[in-house]
Amino acid sequence: MDPITAVTHADPYPYYASLRARGGLAFDPGLGMWLASSAAAVAAVLAQPECRVRPAHEPVPQGIVGGAAGQVFGLLMRMNDGERQRCPRAAIEPGLQQVHAEEVSQRVAALLLGLPSDTAARLHDCQFHLPVAVVAGLLGFAAHTLPAIAGLTADFVACLSPASDRAQRDAAHRAAGQLTRRFEVLLDQPPVSPLLQRIVAGFGARDRDSLIANLIGLLSQTFEASAGLIGNTLCALLGDRRLLADLRAAPTRVADLLAEVQRHDPPVQNTRRFVTASCSVAGVTLEPGAVVLVLLASANRDPQLNPQPDRLLLEREARRSFSFGSGRHQCPGQELALAIASAVVGALLRQSTLDQPIAWTYKPSLNGRIPLFTSLPESH
């Protein structure tokens, strides 16, 4: 196992513990990069200004430069540092924090009515399409357009992986262009939704291209992160029938379960930082051009961060986690993501879907831990 294959391994956490035992920040000659595995090292890397989210020589991945997807990518706040990160975040974050959980629950309930009855297909849509549809609806897109918006978002997200192929990149360029046009129409047809109003007001007279790119980014950020969070929570329930029964008996604990799963088995296992100037991190000098693989999932299981880190405890006190990032790049939509996931899981608990025989594997990925579910034949 290595830190990349660990992402989709059935149980990568003993391996992460072995990395922490070798030192919080250590160089891996096989991967040609530094590994930050302890909570202290991960916190230090994420806080270091010289550790950037993109390499200085390649702000946009070479494979999508020059196309619509590359144009969007280059403006995304999560793919930038400095003003291009701070300003969009300051415009978007306050609006996201004002979305009420009750509205999220109502939107989830309405969208669930249109999902397929087949177990595997239903769970897939609950993971991937429904969260994006909720956010798109909050932004003001009409109900009949939400499936198309979710599909375009899926196509765009595919190009964000270094493992994407030519066909996926071509589809991503088309999707980025179509999403851009849809947002242009939405913005030109007032009255806009309360959430979109707040975001537009936050941007003020700033670049409309940046506004639209980061609205697309809001959908794309929702897509895989929510799929992993919902999916890994379902894995916890399907793997522990007693926990499933307990949650059905006390559905108000669903939020506690989501909060613990995002720490215990996070949807984003790692992220990368690129060193732009010589700096000292966790007692190690990093030189320009160095790459650090930041193992968020390992840090979450560090006993220095959380006592009894390998236990899934709903009642955990002072829970600490790096799953939504830290510092200047901490996810601005954390509360909304948890509200959507809680509403989806809570609704599934009230149905018979989780009583069916279900298996899962993990979607191929370099950093996302996203289970894909299949229905098993019932035994007699």
C-alpha positions in Angstrom: 0.0 0.0 0.0 1.0 3.6 -0.6 -0.7 6.9 0.3 -2.5 7.0 -3.1 -3.8 3.4 -3.1 -4.7 3.8 0.5 -7.5 6.2 -0.5 -9.7 3.4 -1.9 -8.5 0.5 0.3 -11.0 -1.3 2.5 -9.2 -0.1 5.6 -6.3 2.3 5.1 -6.2 3.5 8.7 -3.6 1.0 10.1 -1.3 2.1 7.2 -1.8 5.7 8.1 -0.8 4.9 11.7 2.4 3.3 10.4 3.2 6.5 8.6 2.7 8.6 11.7 5.0 6.3 13.6 7.8 7.1 11.1 7.5 10.8 11.6 4.9 13.5 11.0 6.6 14.9 7.9 8.8 12.5 5.9 10.0 12.2 2.3 8.7 9.4 0.2 11.3 8.7 -2.5 8.9 6.4 -4.4 6.3 9.2 -4.8 8.9 11.9 -4.9 7.0 14.0 -2.4 6.8 14.8 1.3 4.1 13.1 3.4 2.4 15.0 6.2 0.7 12.4 8.3 0.5 13.7 11.8 -2.0 16.3 13.1 0.9 18.7 13.9 2.5 18.4 10.5 -0.8 18.7 8.6 -1.7 21.8 10.6 1.7 23.3 10.0 1.6 22.7 6.2 -1.9 24.1 5.8 -0.9 27.2 7.8 2.3 27.8 5.8 1.9 30.6 3.3 4.6 29.3 1.0 2.7 26.0 0.6 0.3 26.8 -2.2 -2.7 24.9 -3.7 -1.1 24.9 -7.2 2.4 24.8 -8.5 3.7 28.2 -9.5 4.6 27.0 -13.1 1.1 25.4 -13.7 -1.8 27.4 -12.2 -4.1 25.4 -14.5 -3.5 21.7 -15.3 -1.9 21.4 -18.7 -4.6 19.0 -19.9 -7.4 21.7 -19.7 -5.5 24.9 -20.5 -7.2 26.8 -23.3 -10.6 25.4 -22.9 -13.8 26.4 -21.0 -13.0 24.1 -18.1 -9.5 25.6 -17.8 -10.9 29.1 -17.7 -13.2 28.2 -14.9 -10.5 26.3 -13.0 -8.2 29.2 -13.1 -10.7 31.4 -11.3 -11.8 29.0 -8.6 -11.1 30.2 -5.1 -10.1 26.8 -3.9 -7.5 26.6 -6.7 -5.9 30.0 -5.9 -4.1 31.8 -3.1 -4.0 35.5 -2.3 -6.7 37.9 -3.5 -8.2 35.4 -6.0 -8.9 33.1 -3.0 -9.8 35.7 -0.3 -12.2 37.9 -2.3 -14.5 35.1 -3.6 -14.5 33.4 -0.3 -15.5 36.6 1.5 -18.4 37.0 -1.0 -19.7 33.4 -0.8 -19.2 32.2 2.7 -21.6 34.6 4.6 -24.5 33.6 2.2 -23.9 29.9 2.7 -23.9 30.3 6.5 -27.4 31.9 6.3 -29.0 28.9 4.6 -31.4 27.3 7.1 -31.3 23.5 7.7 -35.1 23.4 7.5 -35.1 24.6 3.9 -32.4 22.1 3.1 -34.6 19.3 4.6 -37.6 20.4 2.6 -35.6 20.4 -0.6 -34.2 17.0 0.1 -37.6 15.6 0.8 -39.0 17.0 -2.5 -36.1 15.7 -4.5 -36.3 12.2 -3.0 -39.8 11.8 -4.5 -38.3 11.7 -8.0 -35.5 9.2 -7.4 -35.6 5.6 -8.8 -36.8 2.7 -6.7 -33.9 0.4 -7.5 -31.7 0.4 -4.4 -28.3 0.9 -6.1 -29.6 3.6 -8.4 -31.4 5.4 -5.6 -28.3 5.4 -3.4 -26.2 6.7 -6.3 -28.5 9.6 -6.9 -28.7 10.3 -3.2 -24.9 10.6 -3.2 -24.1 12.4 -6.4 -27.1 14.1 -7.9 -29.3 15.1 -5.0 -26.8 17.3 -3.1 -25.9 19.3 -6.3 -29.6 19.7 -7.0 -30.2 21.1 -3.5 -27.5 23.7 -4.0 -28.6 24.5 -7.5 -32.1 25.0 -6.3 -30.9 27.3 -3.5 -29.2 29.3 -6.1 -32.5 29.7 -8.0 -32.5 27.2 -10.8 -36.0 25.9 -11.6 -36.9 22.4 -10.4 -37.1 21.0 -13.9 -33.5 22.0 -14.7 -31.9 20.4 -11.7 -31.2 17.0 -13.2 -29.4 18.6 -16.1 -27.4 20.9 -13.8 -26.3 17.9 -11.7 -25.3 16.0 -14.9 -23.3 18.9 -16.2 -21.6 19.3 -12.8 -20.6 15.6 -12.9 -19.1 16.1 -16.3 -17.1 19.2 -15.2 -15.8 17.5 -12.0 -14.3 14.7 -14.0 -11.5 17.0 -15.4 -10.4 18.0 -11.9 -8.7 14.6 -11.5 -5.2 14.2 -12.9 -6.3 10.7 -14.0 -9.0 12.1 -16.4 -8.8 11.1 -20.0 -9.3 13.0 -23.2 -12.9 12.2 -23.5 -13.6 13.3 -19.9 -11.7 16.6 -20.5 -13.6 17.3 -23.7 -16.9 16.6 -21.9 -15.7 18.9 -19.0 -15.1 21.8 -21.5 -18.6 21.4 -22.9 -20.1 21.2 -19.4 -18.2 24.3 -18.2 -19.5 26.2 -21.2 -23.1 25.2 -20.7 -23.0 25.8 -16.9 -21.5 29.3 -17.6 -24.3 30.1 -20.0 -27.0 28.8 -17.6 -25.6 31.0 -14.8 -25.5 34.0 -17.2 -29.2 33.5 -17.9 -30.0 33.0 -14.2 -28.1 36.2 -13.2 -29.9 38.2 -15.9 -33.4 37.2 -14.8 -34.3 38.8 -11.5 -35.5 38.3 -8.9 -32.7 36.0 -8.0 -32.8 33.6 -5.0 -31.9 35.0 -1.5 -28.7 33.0 -1.6 -27.6 34.2 -5.0 -28.6 37.7 -4.0 -26.2 37.6 -1.1 -23.4 36.1 -3.2 -23.8 38.7 -5.9 -23.9 41.5 -3.4 -20.7 40.1 -1.9 -18.9 40.2 -5.2 -20.2 43.8 -5.9 -18.7 45.2 -9.1 -16.0 42.6 -9.2 -15.3 40.4 -12.2 -18.5 38.6 -13.4 -16.3 35.8 -14.8 -15.0 35.1 -11.3 -18.5 35.2 -9.9 -19.8 32.6 -12.4 -16.7 30.4 -12.1 -17.0 30.3 -8.3 -20.8 29.5 -8.6 -19.8 26.6 -10.8 -17.1 25.8 -8.1 -19.8 25.7 -5.5 -21.6 23.0 -7.4 -18.5 21.0 -8.2 -17.3 21.2 -4.6 -20.6 19.8 -3.5 -20.5 16.9 -5.9 -17.8 14.5 -4.8 -17.4 15.7 -1.2 -21.1 15.2 -0.5 -21.0 11.8 -2.3 -18.2 10.6 -0.1 -19.7 12.0 3.1 -23.1 10.5 2.5 -21.6 7.2 1.2 -19.2 6.7 4.0 -22.0 7.4 6.5 -24.1 4.7 4.8 -21.1 2.3 5.0 -20.9 2.9 8.7 -24.6 2.1 9.1 -24.6 -0.9 6.7 -21.5 -2.3 8.5 -23.1 -2.0 12.0 -26.7 -3.1 12.1 -26.9 -2.1 15.8 -25.8 1.4 14.9 -28.5 1.4 12.2 -31.1 0.4 14.7 -29.9 2.9 17.3 -30.1 5.8 14.7 -33.6 4.7 13.7 -34.7 4.8 17.3 -33.0 8.2 17.8 -33.0 10.0 14.5 -32.0 13.3 16.1 -28.5 11.7 16.4 -28.0 11.7 12.6 -26.1 15.0 12.8 -23.8 13.6 15.5 -23.2 10.6 13.2 -22.3 12.8 10.2 -20.0 14.9 12.4 -18.1 11.8 13.5 -18.0 10.1 10.1 -16.4 13.1 8.5 -13.6 12.7 11.0 -13.5 8.9 11.2 -13.7 8.1 7.5 -13.5 11.4 5.6 -14.5 11.8 2.0 -11.4 13.7 1.1 -8.4 11.6 2.3 -5.6 13.9 1.1 -4.8 17.1 -0.6 -1.6 18.6 -2.0 0.5 21.7 -1.4 3.3 23.0 -3.6 6.2 24.8 -2.1 7.0 28.2 -3.7 9.8 29.4 -1.5 12.1 27.9 1.1 10.3 27.5 4.4 10.5 25.5 7.6 7.6 23.2 8.4 7.4 20.9 11.4 11.2 21.2 11.9 11.9 20.3 8.2 13.2 22.7 5.6 11.2 22.5 2.4 12.7 23.9 -0.8 10.9 25.5 -3.8 9.4 22.9 -6.1 8.8 20.4 -3.3 5.3 18.8 -3.2 3.6 17.8 0.1 0.9 15.2 0.2 -1.3 16.3 3.1 -2.9 13.2 4.6 -6.0 14.7 6.2 -7.5 11.3 7.0 -4.3 10.2 8.9 -4.3 13.4 10.9 -7.9 12.9 11.9 -6.9 9.6 13.5 -3.9 11.0 15.3 -4.3 10.4 19.1 -2.7 13.8 19.7 -5.8 15.3 18.0 -8.6 13.1 19.2 -8.5 10.5 22.1 -9.5 7.0 21.0 -9.3 8.1 17.4 -10.1 4.7 15.9 -13.5 4.5 17.6 -16.6 5.9 16.0 -18.1 7.8 18.9 -21.3 9.9 18.4 -20.9 11.5 21.7 -17.2 12.5 21.1 -16.3 15.7 23.0 -14.2 18.5 21.5 -14.1 16.7 18.1 -11.3 17.9 15.9 -11.0 17.3 12.2 -9.1 18.4 9.1 -11.7 16.9 6.7 -13.0 20.3 5.6 -9.5 21.8 5.5 -8.0 24.4 7.8 -7.0 28.0 7.9 -7.4 30.1 4.8 -8.6 27.2 2.6 -11.1 25.8 5.1 -14.3 24.8 3.3 -16.8 27.8 3.5 -19.7 25.4 2.9 -19.1 23.0 5.8 -22.3 23.6 7.6 -24.4 23.4 4.4 -22.6 20.2 3.4 -23.4 18.6 6.8 -27.0 19.8 6.6 -27.5 18.2 3.2 -25.9 15.0 4.2 -27.8 14.8 7.4 -31.1 15.4 5.6 -30.3 12.7 3.0 -29.2 10.1 5.6 -32.1 10.9 7.9 -34.6 10.3 5.0 -33.0 7.0 4.1 -33.2 5.8 7.7 -37.0 6.2 7.4 -37.2 4.0 4.4 -36.4 0.3 3.7 -33.6 1.0 1.3 -30.9 0.3 3.9 -32.5 -3.0 4.8 -31.6 -4.5 1.4 -28.4 -6.6 0.9 -25.9 -4.0 -0.3 -22.2 -4.2 -1.2 -19.8 -1.5 -2.1 -16.4 -0.8 -3.7 -14.6 2.6 -3.9 -14.6 4.9 -6.9 -11.1 5.1 -8.4 -9.6 8.3 -7.1 -6.3 9.8 -6.0 -7.8 11.6 -3.0 -11.5 11.0 -2.7 -13.0 8.1 -0.7 -16.3 7.6 -2.3 -18.2 4.2 -2.1 -20.2 3.0 -5.0 -23.1 0.7 -3.9 -24.5 -2.4 -5.7 -27.5 -4.5 -4.7 -27.0 -8.1 -3.8 -29.5 -10.9 -4.5 -31.5 -11.6 -1.3 -30.6 -15.0 0.3 -33.4 -17.4 1.1 
